[in-house]
Structure formats: structure tokens, C-alpha cells
């Protein structure tokens, strides 16, 4: 045999042998086509007597939080189901990743369950994204609701399946009159169009325009920390033509600056239709700190975009919060601070 040919054949064989396990690993990773977006998928509306699955996809909950969650969901006229994993704990997580994933899959697959309610946020949802069975979810669309850390779930599932998710109170949130009214208006008795009202005790001086104008587009967004954490992953939003809503809690202005700067440098925010900012609770610097105010930080980072931006809409880590559906058409008026949902989020 020709020695040169033998060496070339041997190296080729070695290369294929090395490539095979790499190809096998790649095959196990979730495929993501950024050029194709699934059609919008609306879940069925909830009604009294329906059963919802209670899950903890992020941080662990206490027995007290669990009991409060049960009581509040039942007060909506809903039946509640959960598994033995509901109070599992592994450090700061609500059990092993597989336990949390199993609960999510089980409740989506179960036709006797009409919705899935996240008990709390915290941290942990993002750890599940590359192992979620998105085909299962698309075949079994249902209401999924939560906020804060749950942003990761809502965003990934919407991107991969088209399912409208709900950025709204977790089960352990305060279910006061305003919050319950908004849940009913979005999940149970949908109206079209629906202008999100402000709580009576929220002063309109807390709402201010960063850049005036009106915008129309599909709603996307959630918690700023999670939106930033998903940059560079297959679960990062396409913002072009969308109304981006953002909230956060407990972050000093310089941290808000850092996260917004990352979004500005990684996504064409100027191509968004507009930006609706919720209430950034406990995000001011301490008295005496050498710091920009929150309003100055937001103005500095977002006014330059040339699109409508308004701060102070009633969502976020606040006691009286509205529910925002991801993926539906909406209109934002940055001058009046009004967000109007132009279509229903459930069918």
C-alpha cells in the first residue's frame, strides 16, 4: 500500500472517530431555528372548578408559603393539584432539576389539568430550559403563570412553542382585590380591547414619560435580571417591532445601568416598537450614596433609543400587580402611561 495514502486514510478515520461522539453530543442539544417562529398559540381560559397544577420550578418554598398558595388559588374557585416534590429542597433550589422538570412535564401532559401556576420565583427556572420537552407543551397548551425568575420559563416556552404565557402573580403573592380583578380579566373573562387600569392608591406622579409617543406591537419581556441572563442563549428575544416590558427589584441604579447596557449592546433595542417599564421596587440608591437616581439611570440609558418609553406601569414586585400576556398585540401610549391589550390572550 502507498505509505502516503495509508497515512491520509488513517488520519481521516481518526478524525471521523473523534467527530462521531461530538456529533452525538450535538444531537442531544436542543435545536433552535432563529429564522422560524412558531405561530401564536393561545391556551383555553380558566373557569371556576378547573384544576391547576402547582409547581416550584425555581427556589424552594416553606410549608407556610405552600399553605398560603393553596388557600389563594382555591379562593379563585380553582382545584389545586401538586406532587410530592412541591416542598423538595436542594440548597436554594426546590429539589433536583429532574424533580422540577418532571412536575412541569407531568402537568402539561395531564389532560385533567387546565393550568399551571408557579408557587414562587427565586432562582432555578433557567436550569431547566435545555431539557424541556417543547413538543409536549405545544401539543398540550395551557395557562402558565408566574413572574420574576419564571421569566425564563415563559420566554423559552413562548419562543419554542408560540404559547402565550402570563407574567403575573405567583401563587404566594398577595391576592388582593386589584390583583384578582386583573387575573379574572386576563385568564377567566377576557375582554378586547382591555386597557390596564392603575390601582387606586398608586399615585400618577409615580408614572413618568421617558420618551413620548405611541407604539403598537406584540408584548414580550419580564424581569430585567433574567432577560439579561438569557442574552446569547437560544432563548433571547427578538425585539424588532415588539413592545418590551421590563421590571426588577432590589437592584441599585448602577446595576440597572449595567444590565440595560448589556441589553443595548446585545440587542437592537432601538428597533423595538416601545418599552413599558413597571415599578422597579427598592431600586433606589441609599441616602448618601454617590449615585444617579433610578429615574436618571433609566433616562440616560433609554431616552436615546428614539422610541416611546414610559415608567411606572402596575407590574413587577409590588403588592397590586396586573397580569401581562406574552405574545399578544398591544398598544402603548407613553404620554398617558396607558397599555392596552388589543386581543384576548386565551380562547
N, C-alpha and C positions, 0 to 999 in steps of 0.2 A: 504493500500500500504506500502511496505517496505520503511522505512524512508531513509535508506542509498541509496536505488535505486532512490527514488524520488529526493534527493539532487543531485545525479550524473546526472540524466536526466535534471534537471533544469539548472545545470551549463553547460551541453552540449548545451542546447537550447540557453542559454545566449551567449555562445561562438560563435555559428553559427550566431546569430543575430548581434553580433559585427563584425564578419568576413564578412558578406554579403556586407555592404557598402564599406569595404576596398577592397573587390574583385571587386565591381563596379567601384571604383576609379582606380584600377589597369587596368581594362579593357579599360579605356579611354586613358591610356598612350600608346604611340607608341610602338609596339612590334619590337624588334631588335634581329635578329639571327646572332651572330658574326661568326658562323661556315659556313654560306652560303653567298656567294657574288653573286649578280645578274650578268648576262652576260653583256659584254660591249655593250652599246647602242649608236650608232653614229647618230647625227642629220643630216638633209639634209643641203647641202651647201647653203649659201645665194647667191643671184644674184641680179643685179640691177633691181629695180622695186618691189622687195619684201617688205613686210611690217614688221616692228619690233615694238614691244611694249616697250615703255619707262617706267621704273619703278623706284621707290625710296625706296628700302627695308630697308635702314639704316637711315642716317641723312637727315634732311630737306635741301632743295635747295632753292636758291634765284631765283627770276624772271630772273635775268641776266644769271645765270647758266642754267636755263631751256632753254632760247632762244639760248644760245651757243650750248647746247646739240642738239636741233632741227636742227640747221644750220649744225652742223658737221655730223650728221647721214644722213641728206639729201645730203650732199656733196659726200657721198659714193654711191649715187643713190638709197637710200632706202626711202620708205614711212614710216612715223612715226605715231603711234597711242598712245594715253595716255588717262587717265581718269581724272575726276575732283579731284582725290586725289593727283595728281602729285605735287602740291605745298602745300599740307597739312602740318601742323606743330603742334607738341605737345612737347614743350620744345626742346630738342636736337634731337627728332625723327621726321621722315617725316609722322606725323599723328599717329593715333591709330594703334596698331598692326593689328587689323582686317582690316583696310583700306589697309595697305601694303600687307597683306596676300591675300585679295580679288583681288587686281590688279595682283598679281602673278598667282593666280588660273585662273582668267579670261583670261589672255593672253595665258596661256598654253592650256586652253580648246578651244580657238578660232582658228578654222582651217584656217582662213584667215590671220593669223599672223604667219610668218615663223621664227621669232627670238625674243628674249627678251634681251634688253640692259639696264643695270643698270646705272642710271644717275650719281650717286656718291657713295662713301663709307661712312666713318664716323663711326657710331655705330648704331646697331639695328637689323641687319640680324639674329643674333643668337637667338633673342627673338622669332623668327617665327618657328624654326626648329621642335619643337614637335607638331606643328599644321598644318604642310604642308601636303597636300594630295599627297603622293608619288605615289599612284596608278594612279592618274590623269596624273601626269607628265610622268610616264612610258608609258602610252597609247598615249601620245601626245609629243614625243620627239622633241625638237627644240633647236637651239643655245641659250645658256645663257652665257652672258659675263659680266665681271667686275673684280675688284681686291680689295685688301685691306680688308675692312670689308666683302666684298662679298665672301671672302674665306669661311666663314661659310656656305653660301648657296651652293656654288659649291661643297664643300666637303660633306655636308649632302646629297645632291641630288645624287651625284655620288655613295656614299656608299649605299644608299637605293634603287636606280633605275638602276645603271650602266651607266647613261647618261654621256657622255663626256661633261664637262663644260670647259669654256675658261677663264683662268686667263689673262685678257688683259685690255686695256684702258676702263675706264668708259666713258660715253658719254660726260662728261665735261672735260676730259683730252685733252691735246694738240694733235690734229690730224695732226702732221707734216708728211713730206714725208716718213720718215723711219717707223713710226708707222702705217701709212696707207698701206705701202708695206707689212708689216708683217700681217696685218689684211687680206689683199687680199690673201696672200699666205696660210693662215690657214683656212679662212672661205669661200672664194669665188672661188679660183683657186688652189686647193690643189695639192701639189707635194709630191712625195715619191721616195727616202728619201729627207728630207729637212734639210739642215744644217743652223741653225740660224745664220744670219750674225750680225756683230757688226756695230753700227753707225760709219760713217767715222770720226766723231770728238771724239769718245771715245778712248782715248789712251790705248794701250795694256799693259802699265805699271800699269794700274788700275786693271788688271786681274792677279791673282796670285794663284799658286797651294798651297793648304794646305796639301794635301796628294796625291801623284801621283797615276796614274793607270787609267784603263778604266772600265766602268761599263755599264751594259745593264739591262733594266727593265722598268716597267710601271711608268709613271710620276705621282707623287702626290705632294701635298704641297700647298703653298700660303704664306700668311702673318704670320710671326712668332708669333705676339701677339695673333692672332686668333687661330693658331694651338695650342698654349699653353692653351688658354681659353677652348678649346674643349677636353682637356685631362680629362679622367674619365667619359666622356659622351658617348652615343651610336654613336657619330659622330667623334670619334677619329680614325685616320688612322691606318691600319695595314701596317707597314713599311717593313716587310720582303721581300727582293728581289726587292724592288722598288727604283726608283731614286727620292729622296726627294728634291724639290726645295723650297727655303726659301728667303723671303725678309722682310725688315721692314724700318721704317722711324722715325726719331726724338727720338730714344731711345739711352741713354748713354750706354757706354760699360758695366757698371755693370748691367744694366737692360737686355741687350742682354745676359750677363753671366747668370743671374737669370733664364731667360726663357729657354735658352739652357740646363741649369742644370735640370730644371723641365722635359724637354723632355728626357734627358738622364736617369733620374730616373724613368720615367713612360713608356717609350717605348724602345724596344731593337734596338736603332739606329745603333748599330754595325752590325745588320742583314740586314740593308738597303744595296742596291747594291752600292749606291753612293749618294753624296749630292752636289747639284748645288746651289750656293749662288748667288743671284742677287746683285744689288747695294743697300747697306744699306745707304740711303741718310740721311745726317745730324745726323749721329750716332757716331761721334767722341766726346770725352770729350772737354770741353772748355780749352783754353790755361791756364796753371797754375794749373789745377785740378790734384789732386793726383789720377791718373787713369791709367789703362792699355789702350793702343791704341786698336781700333776696331780689327785690324789685330792680335794683341797679344791675344785678347779675343777669337776670332774665332779659332786661332791656339791652344790655351790652352784647349778649350772645344771639338774640333772636330778632331784634328790630332790623338788623341789616339784611334780612332774607328777602324783603320786599313782598311778603305775603301776609295776610291777616293773622294776627296773633293776639290772644286775649288771656288774661289770668283770672282765676278765682271761680271757675265753674264748680258746681257742687258735687265733686267726686274726689276720691282719694282716701287717705287715712283720717277720716272725720266721722263723727257720730251720725250725722244726717247726710247720707250719700245716695246719689242716683245710680242707676244701672245703665251701662253703656254696652250696646251690642257691637261686636267686631264684624265688619264686612258689609254693613248696610249703608245705603245712601243717606247723607245728612247735609245740612246747611249750617254754616257758622257765620254769625254776624258779630264781628269783633268790636263794633262800636256800641252795640247794646248788650253784649255779653250773652247772646242767646244761641243755643244749639238746638236745632230742630231735626228730628228724625223723620225722614221723608218716606220711609217704608216700614212695614212691620218686620220684626226680627224673628217671629215664629209664624207657623202656619196652622 
